[in-house]
Amino acid sequence: MQKRILLSGATGLIGGELMLVLAAMGIQSTAIVRAPDAMQSRARLLDRLQKSALWQSGFIDLVQAVPGDIEMANFGLSTAVLQSADVILHSAASTSFKPDAGVYPINIKAATNFAGILKNLMPSQRGFFVGTAAVTMEPRGVITEDMVFAGYANDYIRSKRDAETLLRSTGVPFVSLRPGIVLSRGIDDAKLARNMLWAIPVMAELGEVPLDPLARLDFAPVDFVARAFAEMLHKENLAHDCYHVSTGEASMTFQTLADELSLTMPGIKKLVMRGRDFVPAPTFARQRWMFAALQPYLPFLTADAVFSNARLCAEIGTFALAPAPSSYLGDLLGAFSLSDAVRQMYTP
């Protein structure tokens, strides 16, 4: 029996691709979209979905939208809409790394409202929350889902930590899906592409950077993450209530990453990795500007933490295996210039 899925965050990175993956499986889903009415909520949803390489015109009747707002009680939805779903997934979040962007109160308010929804779920319904694997970035090495929250936290990471804690405190069962670094493969949208991928050409241009060549970085394309989500939403029984959706121990080192990109991105050969404790001393104003743009990303790039996907593999088998970076990184990096990268990184 197919699940009826209601989700927030469909105009964002993961949620939009999830709806398209579900549609490709012949499954209808409904997005909660901030808009004044049904017509505008659907228009916003289709505008996002049609930017994806996964979009097909035949999906038009499989993707639905309802107006709502994650900052309102019950996300602004009627009881009838909430009870119409078998699965309710809360994926929406403010993801800015800017310290003054108001991320924390928005995400905690949304989590508080989702807690209210969870408390009123019928026995036949299930709740899922999209967190981030970065809630735990210490110690270095392989991080498992049962480790305590630790390591660097900007406002976004702190909001995800506190949101999970808040939701667990309700005592109502739900499943937390924690992706690692998600790259926007297949989406024609600069804002959605604004992630740590932009750091690569910037670091290559700078030359000497505070990276350990043997440190690993856990990243995966959004279409992989969305397919893993879709498989998890349809599992009748799950062994755990928290899963990393990540590349896991197959994550590559920075040196391997640089070697992989040397043919498609010749400028990467200028990259000199001096170790995570290296303190750059940029000489020119342009270099100082670029290093400043890089700062919000460095704690993630220097963490040397990968997120075990053993639980995910046990649940969904080969769907938990991320594609090789060599199959897509060159194309992704070739889609923007150095000036694009600096501009996007400077507005994290």
C-alpha positions as CSV (number, residue, x, y, z in Angstrom):
1,M,0.0,0.0,0.0
2,Q,1.4,3.4,-1.0
3,K,1.9,6.0,1.7
4,R,0.3,9.4,1.6
5,I,3.0,11.9,2.3
6,L,2.8,15.4,3.6
7,L,6.0,17.4,3.9
8,S,7.4,20.8,4.6
9,G,10.5,22.2,2.9
10,A,9.6,21.2,-0.7
11,T,10.7,24.5,-2.1
12,G,14.1,23.9,-0.7
13,L,17.0,21.6,-1.6
14,I,16.1,18.1,-0.3
15,G,12.3,18.4,-0.1
16,G,11.8,19.4,-3.7
17,E,14.0,16.5,-5.0
18,L,12.2,14.1,-2.6
19,M,8.8,15.0,-4.2
20,L,10.2,14.3,-7.6
21,V,11.7,11.0,-6.6
22,L,8.4,10.0,-5.1
23,A,6.6,11.1,-8.3
24,A,9.0,8.9,-10.3
25,M,7.9,6.0,-8.1
26,G,4.3,6.8,-9.0
27,I,3.6,8.2,-5.5
28,Q,1.6,11.4,-4.8
29,S,2.9,13.8,-2.2
30,T,1.6,17.1,-0.8
31,A,3.9,20.1,0.0
32,I,3.2,22.6,2.7
33,V,4.1,25.9,1.0
34,R,4.1,29.4,2.5
35,A,1.7,31.3,0.4
36,P,-1.6,33.2,0.9
37,D,-3.7,30.7,-1.1
38,A,-3.7,27.4,-2.8
39,M,-3.0,28.8,-6.3
40,Q,0.1,30.6,-5.2
41,S,1.3,27.7,-3.1
42,R,1.1,25.5,-6.1
43,A,2.9,28.1,-8.3
44,R,5.8,28.3,-5.8
45,L,6.1,24.6,-5.7
46,L,6.1,24.1,-9.4
47,D,8.6,26.9,-9.9
48,R,11.0,25.0,-7.6
49,L,10.4,21.5,-9.0
50,Q,10.8,22.6,-12.6
51,K,14.4,23.7,-11.9
52,S,15.4,20.1,-11.3
53,A,16.7,17.7,-13.9
54,L,14.4,15.1,-12.4
55,W,11.2,17.1,-13.4
56,Q,8.9,15.5,-15.9
57,S,5.7,17.0,-17.2
58,G,3.9,13.7,-16.3
59,F,4.5,14.5,-12.6
60,I,2.0,17.3,-12.6
61,D,-0.8,15.4,-11.0
62,L,1.5,13.6,-8.5
63,V,2.8,16.8,-6.8
64,Q,0.3,18.8,-4.7
65,A,0.5,21.8,-2.5
66,V,-1.4,23.4,0.4
67,P,-0.8,26.8,1.8
68,G,0.7,26.8,5.3
69,D,3.5,28.2,7.5
70,I,5.9,26.3,9.7
71,E,6.0,29.3,12.1
72,M,2.2,28.8,12.9
73,A,0.6,26.2,15.1
74,N,0.0,23.0,13.2
75,F,1.9,24.7,10.4
76,G,-1.3,26.6,9.6
77,L,-3.1,23.4,8.5
78,S,-6.5,22.1,9.3
79,T,-7.0,18.9,11.2
80,A,-8.4,17.3,8.1
81,V,-5.2,18.0,6.1
82,L,-3.0,16.7,8.9
83,Q,-5.0,13.5,9.3
84,S,-5.1,12.8,5.5
85,A,-1.4,11.8,5.6
86,D,0.2,8.5,6.6
87,V,3.6,10.2,6.9
88,I,4.4,13.8,7.9
89,L,8.0,14.9,7.2
90,H,9.3,18.2,8.5
91,S,12.2,19.2,6.3
92,A,11.8,23.0,6.1
93,A,14.5,25.1,7.8
94,S,16.3,28.4,7.6
95,T,19.9,27.3,6.7
96,S,21.8,30.6,6.5
97,F,25.3,30.5,8.2
98,K,25.1,34.3,8.9
99,P,25.1,34.9,12.7
100,D,22.5,37.7,12.4
101,A,20.1,35.9,10.0
102,G,17.6,34.9,12.7
103,V,18.0,31.2,11.9
104,Y,17.8,29.9,15.5
105,P,14.4,31.3,16.5
106,I,12.8,30.4,13.2
107,N,13.9,26.8,13.3
108,I,13.1,26.3,17.0
109,K,9.6,27.9,16.5
110,A,9.0,25.4,13.6
111,A,10.2,22.5,15.8
112,T,7.9,23.6,18.6
113,N,5.0,23.6,16.1
114,F,6.0,20.2,14.7
115,A,6.1,18.8,18.3
116,G,2.4,19.8,18.6
117,I,1.7,18.0,15.3
118,L,3.5,14.9,16.6
119,K,1.5,14.8,19.8
120,N,-1.7,14.7,17.8
121,L,-0.7,12.0,15.4
122,M,-3.1,9.0,15.0
123,P,-1.7,5.5,15.7
124,S,-1.5,4.9,12.0
125,Q,0.6,8.0,11.3
126,R,4.3,8.4,11.5
127,G,6.5,11.5,11.9
128,F,9.9,12.2,10.4
129,F,12.3,15.1,11.1
130,V,15.2,16.2,8.9
131,G,18.1,17.2,11.0
132,T,21.8,17.3,10.1
133,A,24.6,14.9,10.7
134,A,26.8,17.9,11.7
135,V,25.1,18.1,15.2
136,T,28.0,15.8,16.1
137,M,31.4,16.7,14.6
138,E,33.7,15.4,17.4
139,P,35.7,13.4,18.0
140,R,37.4,13.1,14.6
141,G,36.8,9.9,12.7
142,V,33.6,7.9,12.2
143,I,30.6,9.4,13.9
144,T,27.6,7.2,14.8
145,E,24.1,8.2,15.5
146,D,24.2,7.4,19.2
147,M,27.1,9.8,20.0
148,V,26.3,12.9,22.0
149,F,26.1,16.3,20.3
150,A,29.6,17.8,20.2
151,G,31.8,20.0,18.2
152,Y,31.4,23.3,16.3
153,A,28.0,24.9,16.2
154,N,26.8,28.0,14.4
155,D,23.2,29.2,14.8
156,Y,22.0,26.7,12.2
157,I,23.7,23.7,13.8
158,R,22.7,24.8,17.3
159,S,19.0,25.1,16.2
160,K,19.1,21.5,14.8
161,R,20.6,20.2,18.1
162,D,18.0,22.0,20.2
163,A,15.2,21.1,17.8
164,E,15.9,17.4,18.1
165,T,16.2,17.7,21.9
166,L,12.9,19.5,22.0
167,L,11.2,16.9,19.9
168,R,12.6,13.9,21.9
169,S,11.4,15.6,25.1
170,T,7.8,15.2,24.0
171,G,8.1,11.4,24.3
172,V,6.3,11.0,21.0
173,P,8.1,8.6,18.6
174,F,9.5,10.0,15.4
175,V,12.4,9.3,13.1
176,S,15.3,11.7,12.6
177,L,17.0,11.7,9.2
178,R,20.4,13.4,9.4
179,P,22.0,14.1,6.0
180,G,25.7,15.1,5.8
181,I,26.8,17.8,3.3
182,V,24.3,17.8,0.5
183,L,25.3,19.0,-3.0
184,S,22.8,20.4,-5.5
185,R,23.4,18.0,-8.4
186,G,20.8,18.5,-11.1
187,I,19.2,21.7,-9.9
188,D,19.5,25.0,-11.8
189,D,19.3,27.4,-9.0
190,A,22.3,29.4,-7.6
191,K,20.8,29.9,-4.1
192,L,20.2,26.1,-3.7
193,A,23.7,25.5,-4.9
194,R,25.2,27.7,-2.2
195,N,27.0,25.1,-0.1
196,M,30.5,24.0,0.7
197,L,31.1,23.0,-2.9
198,W,31.8,26.7,-3.6
199,A,34.8,26.5,-1.2
200,I,36.8,24.3,-3.7
201,P,37.6,26.9,-6.4
202,V,38.1,29.6,-3.8
203,M,40.7,27.4,-1.9
204,A,42.4,26.5,-5.2
205,E,42.7,30.2,-6.0
206,L,44.1,31.0,-2.6
207,G,46.7,28.3,-2.7
208,E,47.8,27.6,0.9
209,V,44.8,26.6,3.0
210,P,44.3,25.1,6.5
211,L,43.3,21.6,5.3
212,D,44.7,18.2,6.2
213,P,45.2,16.2,2.9
214,L,44.4,13.0,4.7
215,A,41.2,14.3,6.4
216,R,37.9,13.1,4.9
217,L,34.8,15.0,3.9
218,D,31.4,13.4,3.9
219,F,29.2,14.8,1.1
220,A,26.7,13.4,-1.3
221,P,24.4,14.7,-4.1
222,V,20.8,15.7,-3.3
223,D,19.2,13.1,-5.6
224,F,20.9,10.3,-3.7
225,V,19.7,11.8,-0.4
226,A,16.2,12.2,-1.7
227,R,16.0,8.6,-2.9
228,A,17.3,7.3,0.5
229,F,14.6,9.4,2.2
230,A,11.9,8.0,-0.1
231,E,12.9,4.4,0.7
232,M,12.9,5.2,4.5
233,L,9.5,6.8,4.4
234,H,8.0,3.6,2.9
235,K,9.6,1.1,5.3
236,E,6.9,-0.4,7.5
237,N,9.2,-0.9,10.4
238,L,12.5,0.8,11.2
239,A,15.0,-0.6,13.7
240,H,16.1,2.9,15.0
241,D,14.8,6.4,15.4
242,C,17.8,8.2,14.0
243,Y,19.7,7.6,10.8
244,H,22.6,9.3,9.0
245,V,22.0,9.7,5.3
246,S,25.6,10.1,4.2
247,T,28.5,8.6,2.3
248,G,29.9,7.2,5.5
249,E,33.3,5.5,5.6
250,A,33.5,5.6,1.8
251,S,34.0,9.4,2.1
252,M,37.2,10.5,0.3
253,T,40.2,12.4,1.6
254,F,40.9,15.9,0.5
255,Q,44.0,14.7,-1.4
256,T,41.9,12.1,-3.3
257,L,39.4,14.8,-4.0
258,A,42.0,17.1,-5.4
259,D,43.4,14.2,-7.5
260,E,39.9,13.4,-8.9
261,L,39.4,17.0,-9.9
262,S,42.9,17.6,-11.5
263,L,41.7,16.8,-15.0
264,T,38.4,18.8,-15.0
265,M,39.7,21.6,-12.8
266,P,43.4,22.3,-13.6
267,G,43.5,25.2,-11.1
268,I,43.2,22.7,-8.2
269,K,46.9,21.9,-8.7
270,K,47.7,25.2,-7.0
271,L,46.1,24.0,-3.8
272,V,48.6,23.4,-1.0
273,M,47.1,21.8,2.1
274,R,49.1,22.9,5.2
275,G,47.1,21.1,7.9
276,R,44.1,22.2,10.0
277,D,46.2,24.3,12.4
278,F,47.7,26.5,9.6
279,V,46.9,30.2,10.0
280,P,46.9,31.9,6.6
281,A,48.4,35.4,6.3
282,P,46.9,36.8,3.2
283,T,48.8,39.7,1.6
284,F,46.4,41.3,-0.7
285,A,42.9,42.7,-0.1
286,R,41.3,40.3,-2.5
287,Q,42.9,37.4,-0.7
288,R,41.7,38.7,2.7
289,W,38.2,39.0,1.3
290,M,38.3,35.4,0.0
291,F,39.6,34.1,3.3
292,A,36.8,36.0,5.1
293,A,34.3,34.4,2.7
294,L,35.7,31.0,3.6
295,Q,35.5,31.3,7.4
296,P,31.9,30.0,7.9
297,Y,32.8,26.8,6.1
298,L,36.2,26.0,7.6
299,P,34.9,24.3,10.8
300,F,33.1,21.8,8.6
301,L,36.0,21.4,6.2
302,T,38.5,20.8,8.9
303,A,36.4,18.5,11.2
304,D,37.7,15.3,9.6
305,A,34.4,13.6,10.6
306,V,32.5,11.1,8.5
307,F,29.0,9.9,9.5
308,S,28.5,6.1,9.7
309,N,25.8,5.0,7.3
310,A,25.7,1.4,8.6
311,R,22.2,1.8,10.0
312,L,20.9,3.2,6.6
313,C,22.6,0.3,4.7
314,A,20.9,-2.2,7.0
315,E,17.5,-0.6,6.2
316,I,17.6,0.1,2.5
317,G,20.6,-1.9,1.1
318,T,22.2,-0.5,-2.1
319,F,20.0,2.6,-2.0
320,A,22.2,3.7,0.9
321,L,25.4,3.7,-1.3
322,A,26.2,7.2,-2.5
323,P,27.6,7.6,-6.1
324,A,31.3,8.1,-6.7
325,P,32.2,11.8,-6.6
326,S,34.1,11.4,-9.9
327,S,30.8,10.8,-11.6
328,Y,29.4,14.3,-10.9
329,L,31.9,16.7,-9.2
330,G,33.6,17.8,-12.4
331,D,30.2,18.8,-14.0
332,L,29.1,20.6,-10.8
333,L,32.2,22.6,-10.5
334,G,32.2,23.4,-14.2
335,A,28.8,25.1,-13.8
336,F,30.2,28.2,-12.2
337,S,33.2,30.6,-12.3
338,L,35.5,31.6,-9.5
339,S,33.7,35.0,-9.2
340,D,30.4,33.1,-8.9
341,A,32.0,31.0,-6.1
342,V,33.3,34.0,-4.2
343,R,30.0,35.9,-4.5
344,Q,27.9,32.9,-3.3
345,M,30.3,32.1,-0.4
346,Y,30.3,35.6,0.8
347,T,26.6,35.4,1.4
348,P,26.4,32.1,3.3
